Amino acid sequence: MKDQLFFDLTTRPQHIHFCEPGNIEGVLAELHQQNIAVLEIDGALLSSREEIFKAFAIALRMPKGWYGDEEYAPNVDAFLEYLDDVAEWIPAKGHVVLIRHSEQFWCAAPRLAGELVEWWQFSFAGHQGTVHLVFVW
């Protein structure tokens, strides 16, 4: 039996997901076939806001010069702005960010992980965010 992940990229409310590694592996090919950009981050390396901003800038292929001289978002507002703009520089039908080793991230930096969830919710509610976030345990 094939596992089903509840990705409905056409509706806005569901945009943060949690799953086991084997479950996501089962649907990666299907996501790629549907022209969904799948971007990955190693959650084991995240323990500060700066590391989150840098990891997302790399994974989301932030264009050079987007923040002027900055390599990555210098603050939460800038981070939310580039979540709004991902579709401009990564053309795809939809966008999914996988945070692998999420259990390590949640154990090492639970408040930071919670902040990331809040930022993501705000991105969808208060901005133009369309990127789905998947915590892969």
N, CA, C and O atoms as a GROMACS GRO file, in nm:
protein
  548
    1MET      N    1   0.084  -0.118   0.000
    1MET     CA    2   0.000   0.000   0.000
    1MET      C    3   0.088   0.124   0.000
    1MET      O    4   0.184   0.134   0.078
    2LYS      N    5   0.057   0.215  -0.085
    2LYS     CA    6   0.135   0.338  -0.097
    2LYS      C    7   0.093   0.437   0.011
    2LYS      O    8  -0.026   0.462   0.032
    3ASP      N    9   0.192   0.494   0.080
    3ASP     CA   10   0.163   0.598   0.179
    3ASP      C   11   0.117   0.723   0.108
    3ASP      O   12   0.166   0.756   0.000
    4GLN      N   13   0.025   0.792   0.168
    4GLN     CA   14  -0.022   0.917   0.110
    4GLN      C   15   0.014   1.031   0.202
    4GLN      O   16  -0.018   1.031   0.320
    5LEU      N   17   0.082   1.128   0.146
    5LEU     CA   18   0.108   1.251   0.219
    5LEU      C   19  -0.001   1.349   0.179
    5LEU      O   20  -0.048   1.348   0.066
    6PHE      N   21  -0.039   1.431   0.269
    6PHE     CA   22  -0.150   1.521   0.244
    6PHE      C   23  -0.101   1.654   0.188
    6PHE      O   24  -0.110   1.757   0.254
    7PHE      N   25  -0.048   1.649   0.065
    7PHE     CA   26  -0.005   1.769  -0.005
    7PHE      C   27  -0.118   1.813  -0.096
    7PHE      O   28  -0.149   1.744  -0.194
    8ASP      N   29  -0.177   1.923  -0.067
    8ASP     CA   30  -0.271   1.983  -0.160
    8ASP      C   31  -0.216   2.121  -0.185
    8ASP      O   32  -0.243   2.215  -0.109
    9LEU      N   33  -0.138   2.134  -0.291
    9LEU     CA   34  -0.068   2.258  -0.317
    9LEU      C   35  -0.160   2.367  -0.371
    9LEU      O   36  -0.114   2.478  -0.398
   10THR      N   37  -0.288   2.336  -0.386
   10THR     CA   38  -0.381   2.436  -0.437
   10THR      C   39  -0.456   2.508  -0.326
   10THR      O   40  -0.518   2.611  -0.351
   11THR      N   41  -0.452   2.455  -0.204
   11THR     CA   42  -0.520   2.522  -0.093
   11THR      C   43  -0.418   2.581   0.002
   11THR      O   44  -0.309   2.526   0.019
   12ARG      N   45  -0.452   2.691   0.062
   12ARG     CA   46  -0.357   2.762   0.145
   12ARG      C   47  -0.346   2.712   0.289
   12ARG      O   48  -0.237   2.723   0.346
   13PRO      N   49  -0.449   2.658   0.352
   13PRO     CA   50  -0.438   2.630   0.495
   13PRO      C   51  -0.330   2.529   0.534
   13PRO      O   52  -0.264   2.548   0.636
   14GLN      N   53  -0.311   2.422   0.458
   14GLN     CA   54  -0.214   2.319   0.497
   14GLN      C   55  -0.081   2.347   0.430
   14GLN      O   56  -0.065   2.327   0.310
   15HIS      N   57   0.015   2.393   0.508
   15HIS     CA   58   0.143   2.430   0.449
   15HIS      C   59   0.262   2.386   0.533
   15HIS      O   60   0.376   2.406   0.494
   16ILE      N   61   0.235   2.326   0.649
   16ILE     CA   62   0.340   2.269   0.734
   16ILE      C   63   0.304   2.123   0.756
   16ILE      O   64   0.192   2.091   0.797
   17HIS      N   65   0.400   2.035   0.729
   17HIS     CA   66   0.375   1.892   0.733
   17HIS      C   67   0.486   1.823   0.813
   17HIS      O   68   0.596   1.876   0.827
   18PHE      N   69   0.455   1.704   0.864
   18PHE     CA   70   0.550   1.622   0.938
   18PHE      C   71   0.540   1.480   0.882
   18PHE      O   72   0.430   1.430   0.860
   19CYS      N   73   0.654   1.414   0.858
   19CYS     CA   74   0.648   1.277   0.807
   19CYS      C   75   0.776   1.200   0.836
   19CYS      O   76   0.878   1.257   0.873
   20GLU      N   77   0.766   1.070   0.819
   20GLU     CA   78   0.880   0.981   0.834
   20GLU      C   79   0.961   0.982   0.704
   20GLU      O   80   0.906   1.006   0.597
   21PRO      N   81   1.093   0.957   0.713
   21PRO     CA   82   1.176   0.959   0.592
   21PRO      C   83   1.127   0.865   0.482
   21PRO      O   84   1.126   0.903   0.365
   22GLY      N   85   1.087   0.745   0.518
   22GLY     CA   86   1.040   0.650   0.416
   22GLY      C   87   0.917   0.698   0.342
   22GLY      O   88   0.900   0.668   0.224
   23ASN      N   89   0.832   0.772   0.410
   23ASN     CA   90   0.710   0.822   0.346
   23ASN      C   91   0.741   0.926   0.240
   23ASN      O   92   0.681   0.924   0.132
   24ILE      N   93   0.833   1.015   0.268
   24ILE     CA   94   0.864   1.120   0.170
   24ILE      C   95   0.938   1.061   0.050
   24ILE      O   96   0.918   1.104  -0.063
   25GLU      N   97   1.024   0.961   0.075
   25GLU     CA   98   1.096   0.899  -0.036
   25GLU      C   99   0.999   0.838  -0.136
   25GLU      O  100   1.025   0.836  -0.256
   26GLY      N  101   0.887   0.788  -0.085
   26GLY     CA  102   0.788   0.726  -0.171
   26GLY      C  103   0.715   0.822  -0.264
   26GLY      O  104   0.657   0.778  -0.363
   27VAL      N  105   0.718   0.951  -0.235
   27VAL     CA  106   0.645   1.046  -0.320
   27VAL      C  107   0.736   1.148  -0.391
   27VAL      O  108   0.686   1.230  -0.467
   28LEU      N  109   0.867   1.142  -0.368
   28LEU     CA  110   0.957   1.240  -0.431
   28LEU      C  111   0.948   1.238  -0.583
   28LEU      O  112   0.936   1.343  -0.646
   29ALA      N  113   0.952   1.120  -0.642
   29ALA     CA  114   0.946   1.111  -0.789
   29ALA      C  115   0.816   1.170  -0.841
   29ALA      O  116   0.814   1.239  -0.943
   30GLU      N  117   0.708   1.143  -0.772
   30GLU     CA  118   0.578   1.196  -0.812
   30GLU      C  119   0.576   1.349  -0.804
   30GLU      O  120   0.522   1.416  -0.893
   31LEU      N  121   0.633   1.404  -0.699
   31LEU     CA  122   0.640   1.551  -0.687
   31LEU      C  123   0.719   1.610  -0.802
   31LEU      O  124   0.677   1.710  -0.861
   32HIS      N  125   0.834   1.551  -0.834
   32HIS     CA  126   0.915   1.600  -0.946
   32HIS      C  127   0.839   1.590  -1.078
   32HIS      O  128   0.847   1.681  -1.160
   33GLN      N  129   0.767   1.481  -1.098
   33GLN     CA  130   0.689   1.464  -1.222
   33GLN      C  131   0.581   1.571  -1.235
   33GLN      O  132   0.544   1.609  -1.346
   34GLN      N  133   0.531   1.618  -1.123
   34GLN     CA  134   0.428   1.722  -1.124
   34GLN      C  135   0.488   1.863  -1.128
   34GLN      O  136   0.417   1.962  -1.107
   35ASN      N  137   0.618   1.872  -1.153
   35ASN     CA  138   0.689   2.000  -1.158
   35ASN      C  139   0.683   2.075  -1.024
   35ASN      O  140   0.666   2.196  -1.020
   36ILE      N  141   0.698   2.000  -0.917
   36ILE     CA  142   0.707   2.058  -0.783
   36ILE      C  143   0.855   2.066  -0.748
   36ILE      O  144   0.924   1.964  -0.749
   37ALA      N  145   0.904   2.184  -0.717
   37ALA     CA  146   1.044   2.200  -0.676
   37ALA      C  147   1.058   2.150  -0.533
   37ALA      O  148   0.990   2.199  -0.442
   38VAL      N  149   1.146   2.053  -0.514
   38VAL     CA  150   1.171   1.997  -0.381
   38VAL      C  151   1.311   2.040  -0.339
   38VAL      O  152   1.410   2.005  -0.403
   39LEU      N  153   1.317   2.116  -0.231
   39LEU     CA  154   1.442   2.174  -0.183
   39LEU      C  155   1.469   2.116  -0.045
   39LEU      O  156   1.377   2.096   0.034
   40GLU      N  157   1.597   2.090  -0.015
   40GLU     CA  158   1.628   2.020   0.110
   40GLU      C  159   1.725   2.096   0.199
   40GLU      O  160   1.816   2.164   0.152
   41ILE      N  161   1.702   2.080   0.330
   41ILE     CA  162   1.786   2.140   0.433
   41ILE      C  163   1.814   2.032   0.536
   41ILE      O  164   1.728   1.948   0.565
   42ASP      N  165   1.935   2.032   0.592
   42ASP     CA  166   1.970   1.938   0.698
   42ASP      C  167   1.939   2.002   0.833
   42ASP      O  168   2.010   2.091   0.879
   43GLY      N  169   1.832   1.956   0.896
   43GLY     CA  170   1.789   2.012   1.024
   43GLY      C  171   1.890   1.992   1.136
   43GLY      O  172   1.888   2.067   1.234
   44ALA      N  173   1.978   1.894   1.124
   44ALA     CA  174   2.079   1.869   1.227
   44ALA      C  175   2.178   1.986   1.237
   44ALA      O  176   2.249   1.999   1.336
   45LEU      N  177   2.183   2.069   1.133
   45LEU     CA  178   2.276   2.182   1.131
   45LEU      C  179   2.214   2.313   1.177
   45LEU      O  180   2.280   2.417   1.175
   46LEU      N  181   2.088   2.311   1.218
   46LEU     CA  182   2.017   2.433   1.255
   46LEU      C  183   2.011   2.450   1.406
   46LEU      O  184   1.951   2.368   1.476
   47SER      N  185   2.073   2.556   1.456
   47SER     CA  186   2.064   2.582   1.600
   47SER      C  187   2.058   2.731   1.632
   47SER      O  188   2.061   2.770   1.749
   48SER      N  189   2.050   2.814   1.528
   48SER     CA  190   2.039   2.959   1.550
   48SER      C  191   1.959   3.020   1.435
   48SER      O  192   1.943   2.959   1.329
   49ARG      N  193   1.909   3.140   1.458
   49ARG     CA  194   1.837   3.210   1.350
   49ARG      C  195   1.927   3.227   1.229
   49ARG      O  196   1.886   3.206   1.115
   50GLU      N  197   2.051   3.266   1.255
   50GLU     CA  198   2.146   3.288   1.145
   50GLU      C  199   2.163   3.161   1.061
   50GLU      O  200   2.165   3.168   0.938
   51GLU      N  201   2.174   3.046   1.127
   51GLU     CA  202   2.188   2.920   1.053
   51GLU      C  203   2.062   2.888   0.973
   51GLU      O  204   2.071   2.837   0.861
   52ILE      N  205   1.945   2.919   1.028
   52ILE     CA  206   1.820   2.899   0.953
   52ILE      C  207   1.818   2.988   0.831
   52ILE      O  208   1.791   2.942   0.720
   53PHE      N  209   1.847   3.117   0.849
   53PHE     CA  210   1.843   3.210   0.737
   53PHE      C  211   1.942   3.169   0.629
   53PHE      O  212   1.911   3.176   0.510
   54LYS      N  213   2.062   3.128   0.670
   54LYS     CA  214   2.164   3.087   0.573
   54LYS      C  215   2.122   2.960   0.500
   54LYS      O  216   2.134   2.952   0.378
   55ALA      N  217   2.073   2.859   0.574
   55ALA     CA  218   2.032   2.733   0.512
   55ALA      C  219   1.920   2.754   0.411
   55ALA      O  220   1.920   2.694   0.303
   56PHE      N  221   1.824   2.839   0.445
   56PHE     CA  222   1.714   2.864   0.352
   56PHE      C  223   1.760   2.946   0.232
   56PHE      O  224   1.712   2.923   0.121
   57ALA      N  225   1.851   3.038   0.251
   57ALA     CA  226   1.904   3.116   0.138
   57ALA      C  227   1.971   3.023   0.037
   57ALA      O  228   1.956   3.041  -0.084
   58ILE      N  229   2.044   2.924   0.087
   58ILE     CA  230   2.110   2.829  -0.002
   58ILE      C  231   2.007   2.736  -0.067
   58ILE      O  232   2.007   2.720  -0.189
   59ALA      N  233   1.920   2.677   0.013
   59ALA     CA  234   1.822   2.582  -0.040
   59ALA      C  235   1.725   2.647  -0.138
   59ALA      O  236   1.689   2.587  -0.240
   60LEU      N  237   1.684   2.770  -0.109
   60LEU     CA  238   1.588   2.840  -0.195
   60LEU      C  239   1.656   2.920  -0.306
   60LEU      O  240   1.592   2.996  -0.378
   61ARG      N  241   1.787   2.901  -0.317
   61ARG     CA  242   1.866   2.961  -0.426
   61ARG      C  243   1.847   3.112  -0.437
   61ARG      O  244   1.821   3.166  -0.544
   62MET      N  245   1.860   3.177  -0.324
   62MET     CA  246   1.844   3.322  -0.320
   62MET      C  247   1.943   3.388  -0.416
   62MET      O  248   2.064   3.363  -0.406
   63PRO      N  249   1.896   3.471  -0.507
   63PRO     CA  250   1.986   3.537  -0.602
   63PRO      C  251   2.086   3.629  -0.532
   63PRO      O  252   2.053   3.697  -0.435
   64LYS      N  253   2.208   3.630  -0.584
   64LYS     CA  254   2.310   3.721  -0.530
   64LYS      C  255   2.263   3.864  -0.545
   64LYS      O  256   2.207   3.903  -0.648
   65GLY      N  257   2.286   3.942  -0.443
   65GLY     CA  258   2.248   4.082  -0.446
   65GLY      C  259   2.105   4.109  -0.404
   65GLY      O  260   2.063   4.224  -0.397
   66TRP      N  261   2.029   4.003  -0.376
   66TRP     CA  262   1.890   4.023  -0.338
   66TRP      C  263   1.879   4.103  -0.210
   66TRP      O  264   1.785   4.180  -0.192
   67TYR      N  265   1.977   4.086  -0.119
   67TYR     CA  266   1.981   4.163   0.007
   67TYR      C  267   2.093   4.265   0.003
   67TYR      O  268   2.145   4.304   0.108
   68GLY      N  269   2.130   4.308  -0.113
   68GLY     CA  270   2.245   4.398  -0.121
   68GLY      C  271   2.371   4.316  -0.098
   68GLY      O  272   2.398   4.221  -0.171
   69ASP      N  273   2.448   4.353   0.003
   69ASP     CA  274   2.574   4.284   0.031
   69ASP      C  275   2.556   4.160   0.118
   69ASP      O  276   2.652   4.085   0.138
   70GLU      N  277   2.438   4.136   0.169
   70GLU     CA  278   2.414   4.024   0.261
   70GLU      C  279   2.406   3.891   0.184
   70GLU      O  280   2.350   3.886   0.074
   71GLU      N  281   2.461   3.784   0.243
   71GLU     CA  282   2.452   3.650   0.185
   71GLU      C  283   2.316   3.587   0.210
   71GLU      O  284   2.271   3.503   0.131
   72TYR      N  285   2.251   3.625   0.317
   72TYR     CA  286   2.124   3.566   0.357
   72TYR      C  287   2.046   3.668   0.437
   72TYR      O  288   2.097   3.775   0.471
   73ALA      N  289   1.922   3.635   0.467
   73ALA     CA  290   1.833   3.728   0.538
   73ALA      C  291   1.896   3.773   0.669
   73ALA      O  292   1.938   3.690   0.749
   74PRO      N  293   1.903   3.903   0.692
   74PRO     CA  294   1.960   3.952   0.817
   74PRO      C  295   1.861   3.951   0.933
   74PRO      O  296   1.900   3.969   1.048
   75ASN      N  297   1.732   3.930   0.903
   75ASN     CA  298   1.630   3.931   1.008
   75ASN      C  299   1.504   3.858   0.959
   75ASN      O  300   1.496   3.817   0.844
   76VAL      N  301   1.407   3.843   1.048
   76VAL     CA  302   1.285   3.768   1.016
   76VAL      C  303   1.207   3.835   0.904
   76VAL      O  304   1.155   3.766   0.816
   77ASP      N  305   1.197   3.967   0.905
   77ASP     CA  306   1.121   4.036   0.799
   77ASP      C  307   1.179   4.006   0.661
   77ASP      O  308   1.105   3.980   0.566
   78ALA      N  309   1.310   4.010   0.650
   78ALA     CA  310   1.375   3.980   0.522
   78ALA      C  311   1.353   3.834   0.484
   78ALA      O  312   1.332   3.802   0.366
   79PHE      N  313   1.360   3.746   0.582
   79PHE     CA  314   1.334   3.603   0.558
   79PHE      C  315   1.193   3.583   0.500
   79PHE      O  316   1.175   3.510   0.403
   80LEU      N  317   1.094   3.648   0.560
   80LEU     CA  318   0.957   3.637   0.511
   80LEU      C  319   0.944   3.694   0.371
   80LEU      O  320   0.869   3.641   0.289
   81GLU      N  321   1.016   3.801   0.342
   81GLU     CA  322   1.012   3.860   0.208
   81GLU      C  323   1.059   3.762   0.104
   81GLU      O  324   0.996   3.748  -0.001
   82TYR      N  325   1.172   3.693   0.132
   82TYR     CA  326   1.217   3.603   0.026
   82TYR      C  327   1.134   3.478   0.017
   82TYR      O  328   1.134   3.414  -0.088
   83LEU      N  329   1.063   3.439   0.122
   83LEU     CA  330   0.967   3.330   0.106
   83LEU      C  331   0.857   3.370   0.008
   83LEU      O  332   0.805   3.287  -0.066
   84ASP      N  333   0.822   3.499   0.009
   84ASP     CA  334   0.722   3.551  -0.086
   84ASP      C  335   0.771   3.543  -0.231
   84ASP      O  336   0.691   3.526  -0.323
   85ASP      N  337   0.903   3.556  -0.250
   85ASP     CA  338   0.958   3.571  -0.385
   85ASP      C  339   1.016   3.444  -0.446
   85ASP      O  340   1.065   3.447  -0.559
   86VAL      N  341   1.012   3.333  -0.375
   86VAL     CA  342   1.073   3.209  -0.424
   86VAL      C  343   1.023   3.172  -0.563
   86VAL      O  344   1.102   3.130  -0.648
   87ALA      N  345   0.895   3.187  -0.588
   87ALA     CA  346   0.838   3.149  -0.718
   87ALA      C  347   0.900   3.228  -0.833
   87ALA      O  348   0.902   3.180  -0.947
   88GLU      N  349   0.952   3.347  -0.805
   88GLU     CA  350   1.013   3.428  -0.910
   88GLU      C  351   1.145   3.369  -0.958
   88GLU      O  352   1.175   3.377  -1.077
   89TRP      N  353   1.224   3.310  -0.868
   89TRP     CA  354   1.354   3.260  -0.912
   89TRP      C  355   1.364   3.108  -0.918
   89TRP      O  356   1.466   3.056  -0.961
   90ILE      N  357   1.261   3.037  -0.875
   90ILE     CA  358   1.255   2.892  -0.895
   90ILE      C  359   1.120   2.862  -0.959
   90ILE      O  360   1.023   2.831  -0.889
   91PRO      N  361   1.114   2.869  -1.092
   91PRO     CA  362   0.987   2.843  -1.160
   91PRO      C  363   0.945   2.697  -1.140
   91PRO      O  364   1.021   2.605  -1.170
   92ALA      N  365   0.826   2.677  -1.091
   92ALA     CA  366   0.771   2.543  -1.068
   92ALA      C  367   0.622   2.558  -1.039
   92ALA      O  368   0.574   2.668  -1.010
   93LYS      N  369   0.551   2.448  -1.047
   93LYS     CA  370   0.408   2.448  -1.015
   93LYS      C  371   0.385   2.468  -0.865
   93LYS      O  372   0.283   2.522  -0.824
   94GLY      N  373   0.481   2.424  -0.786
   94GLY     CA  374   0.474   2.438  -0.641
   94GLY      C  375   0.613   2.421  -0.582
   94GLY      O  376   0.706   2.380  -0.651
   95HIS      N  377   0.626   2.453  -0.455
   95HIS     CA  378   0.756   2.448  -0.387
   95HIS      C  379   0.741   2.380  -0.252
   95HIS      O  380   0.651   2.411  -0.174
   96VAL      N  381   0.832   2.287  -0.224
   96VAL     CA  382   0.832   2.213  -0.098
   96VAL      C  383   0.974   2.217  -0.042
   96VAL      O  384   1.069   2.183  -0.112
   97VAL      N  385   0.987   2.257   0.083
   97VAL     CA  386   1.116   2.250   0.152
   97VAL      C  387   1.111   2.135   0.251
   97VAL      O  388   1.024   2.131   0.339
   98LEU      N  389   1.204   2.041   0.236
   98LEU     CA  390   1.217   1.930   0.330
   98LEU      C  391   1.325   1.964   0.430
   98LEU      O  392   1.438   1.994   0.392
   99ILE      N  393   1.292   1.959   0.557
   99ILE     CA  394   1.396   1.971   0.660
   99ILE      C  395   1.421   1.829   0.709
   99ILE      O  396   1.346   1.775   0.790
  100ARG      N  397   1.530   1.772   0.659
  100ARG     CA  398   1.569   1.637   0.699
  100ARG      C  399   1.626   1.642   0.841
  100ARG      O  400   1.667   1.748   0.888
  101HIS      N  401   1.628   1.529   0.908
  101HIS     CA  402   1.680   1.520   1.047
  101HIS      C  403   1.609   1.619   1.138
  101HIS      O  404   1.672   1.680   1.226
  102SER      N  405   1.481   1.636   1.117
  102SER     CA  406   1.404   1.733   1.195
  102SER      C  407   1.399   1.701   1.343
  102SER      O  408   1.392   1.791   1.426
  103GLU      N  409   1.403   1.574   1.376
  103GLU     CA  410   1.399   1.538   1.517
  103GLU      C  411   1.519   1.597   1.591
  103GLU      O  412   1.505   1.644   1.704
  104GLN      N  413   1.635   1.596   1.527
  104GLN     CA  414   1.754   1.656   1.588
  104GLN      C  415   1.734   1.807   1.606
  104GLN      O  416   1.771   1.863   1.709
  105PHE      N  417   1.677   1.871   1.506
  105PHE     CA  418   1.651   2.015   1.514
  105PHE      C  419   1.556   2.046   1.629
  105PHE      O  420   1.583   2.134   1.709
  106TRP      N  421   1.444   1.972   1.636
  106TRP     CA  422   1.345   1.997   1.741
  106TRP      C  423   1.401   1.968   1.880
  106TRP      O  424   1.366   2.037   1.976
  107CYS      N  425   1.489   1.868   1.893
  107CYS     CA  426   1.548   1.836   2.024
  107CYS      C  427   1.654   1.938   2.064
  107CYS      O  428   1.661   1.977   2.181
  108ALA      N  429   1.736   1.981   1.969
  108ALA     CA  430   1.845   2.074   1.999
  108ALA      C  431   1.798   2.218   2.016
  108ALA      O  432   1.854   2.293   2.096
  109ALA      N  433   1.697   2.256   1.942
  109ALA     CA  434   1.653   2.397   1.943
  109ALA      C  435   1.501   2.404   1.932
  109ALA      O  436   1.449   2.455   1.833
  110PRO      N  437   1.428   2.356   2.033
  110PRO     CA  438   1.282   2.350   2.023
  110PRO      C  439   1.215   2.487   2.008
  110PRO      O  440   1.118   2.500   1.934
  111ARG      N  441   1.266   2.586   2.076
  111ARG     CA  442   1.206   2.720   2.062
  111ARG      C  443   1.227   2.776   1.922
  111ARG      O  444   1.137   2.836   1.864
  112LEU      N  445   1.345   2.754   1.870
  112LEU     CA  446   1.376   2.800   1.735
  112LEU      C  447   1.289   2.727   1.632
  112LEU      O  448   1.240   2.788   1.537
  113ALA      N  449   1.270   2.598   1.650
  113ALA     CA  450   1.183   2.521   1.560
  113ALA      C  451   1.040   2.576   1.567
  113ALA      O  452   0.973   2.589   1.465
  114GLY      N  453   0.995   2.607   1.688
  114GLY     CA  454   0.862   2.666   1.704
  114GLY      C  455   0.852   2.802   1.638
  114GLY      O  456   0.750   2.834   1.578
  115GLU      N  457   0.958   2.882   1.650
  115GLU     CA  458   0.958   3.013   1.582
  115GLU      C  459   0.948   2.996   1.432
  115GLU      O  460   0.874   3.069   1.365
  116LEU      N  461   1.022   2.898   1.378
  116LEU     CA  462   1.016   2.874   1.234
  116LEU      C  463   0.873   2.840   1.190
  116LEU      O  464   0.827   2.888   1.087
  117VAL      N  465   0.805   2.758   1.268
  117VAL     CA  466   0.665   2.725   1.238
  117VAL      C  467   0.580   2.852   1.239
  117VAL      O  468   0.497   2.872   1.151
  118GLU      N  469   0.599   2.937   1.338
  118GLU     CA  470   0.523   3.063   1.345
  118GLU      C  471   0.554   3.152   1.226
  118GLU      O  472   0.462   3.211   1.168
  119TRP      N  473   0.680   3.163   1.189
  119TRP     CA  474   0.716   3.246   1.072
  119TRP      C  475   0.648   3.191   0.948
  119TRP      O  476   0.596   3.266   0.866
  120TRP      N  477   0.648   3.058   0.935
  120TRP     CA  478   0.587   2.995   0.817
  120TRP      C  479   0.438   3.022   0.812
  120TRP      O  480   0.383   3.053   0.706
  121GLN      N  481   0.372   3.012   0.927
  121GLN     CA  482   0.229   3.042   0.932
  121GLN      C  483   0.204   3.187   0.894
  121GLN      O  484   0.109   3.217   0.820
  122PHE      N  485   0.286   3.276   0.942
  122PHE     CA  486   0.271   3.417   0.908
  122PHE      C  487   0.296   3.440   0.760
  122PHE      O  488   0.229   3.522   0.697
  123SER      N  489   0.391   3.367   0.703
  123SER     CA  490   0.420   3.379   0.561
  123SER      C  491   0.296   3.350   0.478
  123SER      O  492   0.269   3.419   0.379
  124PHE      N  493   0.220   3.250   0.517
  124PHE     CA  494   0.098   3.216   0.445
  124PHE      C  495  -0.016   3.312   0.476
  124PHE      O  496  -0.092   3.350   0.386
  125ALA      N  497  -0.028   3.352   0.601
  125ALA     CA  498  -0.142   3.435   0.641
  125ALA      C  499  -0.121   3.582   0.610
  125ALA      O  500  -0.213   3.649   0.563
  126GLY      N  501  -0.002   3.633   0.634
  126GLY     CA  502   0.021   3.776   0.623
  126GLY      C  503   0.098   3.819   0.501
  126GLY      O  504   0.106   3.938   0.471
  127HIS      N  505   0.154   3.724   0.431
  127HIS     CA  506   0.235   3.755   0.312
  127HIS      C  507   0.180   3.676   0.195
  127HIS      O  508   0.064   3.635   0.195
  128GLN      N  509   0.263   3.655   0.094
  128GLN     CA  510   0.222   3.582  -0.025
  128GLN      C  511   0.284   3.442  -0.029
  128GLN      O  512   0.296   3.384  -0.137
  129GLY      N  513   0.324   3.388   0.085
  129GLY     CA  514   0.393   3.260   0.090
  129GLY      C  515   0.317   3.147   0.024
  129GLY      O  516   0.196   3.133   0.041
  130THR      N  517   0.390   3.066  -0.051
  130THR     CA  518   0.331   2.949  -0.117
  130THR      C  519   0.416   2.825  -0.099
  130THR      O  520   0.384   2.720  -0.154
  131VAL      N  521   0.523   2.835  -0.024
  131VAL     CA  522   0.617   2.725  -0.007
  131VAL      C  523   0.570   2.635   0.108
  131VAL      O  524   0.541   2.684   0.217
  132HIS      N  525   0.562   2.506   0.082
  132HIS     CA  526   0.524   2.410   0.186
  132HIS      C  527   0.649   2.365   0.261
  132HIS      O  528   0.754   2.344   0.200
  133LEU      N  529   0.637   2.352   0.391
  133LEU     CA  530   0.747   2.310   0.478
  133LEU      C  531   0.718   2.171   0.530
  133LEU      O  532   0.610   2.146   0.586
  134VAL      N  533   0.814   2.079   0.513
  134VAL     CA  534   0.796   1.942   0.559
  134VAL      C  535   0.908   1.907   0.656
  134VAL      O  536   1.026   1.908   0.618
  135PHE      N  537   0.872   1.877   0.779
  135PHE     CA  538   0.969   1.829   0.877
  135PHE      C  539   0.978   1.678   0.860
  135PHE      O  540   0.882   1.606   0.889
  136VAL      N  541   1.092   1.630   0.813
  136VAL     CA  542   1.114   1.487   0.792
  136VAL      C  543   1.193   1.436   0.912
  136VAL      O  544   1.309   1.472   0.930
  137TRP      N  545   1.130   1.352   0.993
  137TRP     CA  546   1.193   1.305   1.116
  137TRP      C  547   1.318   1.226   1.085
  137TRP      O  548   1.384   1.178   1.176
   0.00000   0.00000   0.00000
